[in-house]
């Protein structure tokens, strides 16, 4: 495989404005209240008056060895050789939700496709929009605080190191680094 690509999320810069979510939904023409390819998650620690809130924008983790790919009975979910991104061929998906059950991060979502039934949908790094290799996904371009970054995994790891961040952990190795608010 060529070099793996992934995301770096600088939670110290995320203000929970949802611009990344909205951009994703608009560009992908996703009906409001249905699928969330990207989601801003909130963590709250402490008790009043010592409360700490952290926001993290997450999507598919584009794992090194994705369990969704390994468990898809039809081969609808695959990992691209050229950049390691995990993509879905909705024409092959049967909506069985096996990938959803296999994913330790709860990423796969399902949408009713007119005339086709239930199909899996998730972040593909905007490849379905015709994103060129040297472009960044729409969520990254839209983030007003520059909390989101996308690129070669080694570059994302370097950014995370500068900010005191680390790779997210899970049953499978995700291609996402996060720096938490201090």
N, C-alpha and C positions, 0 to 999 in steps of 0.2 A: 504494500500500500504506500502511496505517496504520503506526504506529511498530513497528520491529523489536524483538523481545525476545531476550534471551540470558542467558548465565551469566558470573559472575565467580567464579574459584576462587583463594582465598588459600592458596597452598601453604605459607606460613609457619605456618598454623594446622592444616593437615591432619596427623593423627597415624597415618594408615593403619589406622583402626579398622574400616573396611568398613561402617560403619552405613549409609552412602548406598547401597551396593550391596545390602545385605540388605533395606533398606526398599523399594527398587525391586523386588527379586525377590518379596518378600512381597505388596506391594500389587498387583502385576501378575500374581500367581500363576504365577511363572516357576519351572519345575522346576530345582532345583540342578544345576549342572554343564552347563547348556545355554547360553542366551542371556544376555549381559551388556549391558543397556541403559545401564548406568553402570559404569565400571571405574576402580578406583584404580590408577594407574600409578606406578612407582618409577623414579627416576633415581639413579644412583650415580656420584659423581665422586671422583677421587683414589685414593690407595693408603694402606694401613695405615701409620701410625696417623692419617693426615690424610684421613679419609673423610667425604664429605658425601652424605647421602641426602635426596632431595626426593620428596614424594608429591603427586600431582595427580589429583583425581577428575574424570574426563572422560566425556562422553556424545556424542550427536550434536552437531555444531557449528552446526546450523541456519544454514548459510551464506547469504550475500547472494545468490549465484547458484549454487545447489547443482548439482553435476555429476550427482548421483544423480537429480534431477528431470529434468534435460536429457537423460539417457540411458535413462530407463525406457521400454521399448517399449510398455507398456500404459497408462501414465499412473497407475499405482498410487501413485507417490510424487509428492507435490505440496507447494507452499509456500503456507501460509495467508495470505490478504490482510490479515486483522485483526491478526496479530502476527508474521508472518514465520516461524513454526515450520514445520518440515518434517515432514509426516505421511505415513503409509502406509495405503492402503485394501487390507487383506489379501484382500478378496473379489475384487480385480482383479489382485493379484500372482500371477505364474505361477512364481515361484521360479527365474527364469533367471540370477540373480546378476549381471546387467548393472550394477545400481546399486553393488554391492560392488566391482566392477572399476573403476568410475568414481570412487568416493569416495577422495580422497587421504588421508583419515584412517582408513580401514579400519573405518568405523562399522557398516554394515549387517551384521546377523547373521541367521541362518536357523534356523527351528524347524519341526519336523514338526507340522502341525496335523492332528489325527485326522480322517480322511475327506476332507481337502483337499490333503494333500501338503505340500511345502516352501514356507514363506512367510517373507518378510523381516520382521524385527522390529527396532525401535530406539526410542530415547527420543523421546517426543512431548510432553515437558513435563507429563506426567500428564493430558493432555487425554482420553485413553481412559478415565480414571477419573472423568471428569466434573468436572475441576478448573475452578472459576470463574475469570474473568479477574483478579479481585483476590486470588486465592490463589497460593501458591507450590507448586512440585512437592514430592512427598513426600521426595525425597532432601535437599532444602534444609531442610525442616522437621525432619528427623531428625538432621542433622549436629550432634553435641554440641559441637564447637569453633567453630561458625559459620564454617567455611571456605568453604561454598557460598552463593552469592547468585544470585537470579534476578529479572529485571525488565527495564524498558526499557533498550535498549542504551546510550543516553546516560548513564543512571544507573550502569550497570555499568562504563562507561568512566571515569566520575568516581571510583568506588570503586577501580578499578585504579590510577588516577593517584595517589590518596592513598597507596596502598601501594607505589608504584614499579613497578606492573605494566604489562603491555602486551597488546595483542590478539595471539592466536595467529596464526601465519602459515601459509599454505598456498597451493596452486594456486588455490583459491577463497577468498574472504574469510569466515572463520568469525565467528560471533557469540559468541565466547568470549574473555574476558580472564583472564589469569593473572598473579598476583604470586608470584614465586619466593622461596624462603628466601634470605636474605642470607648 
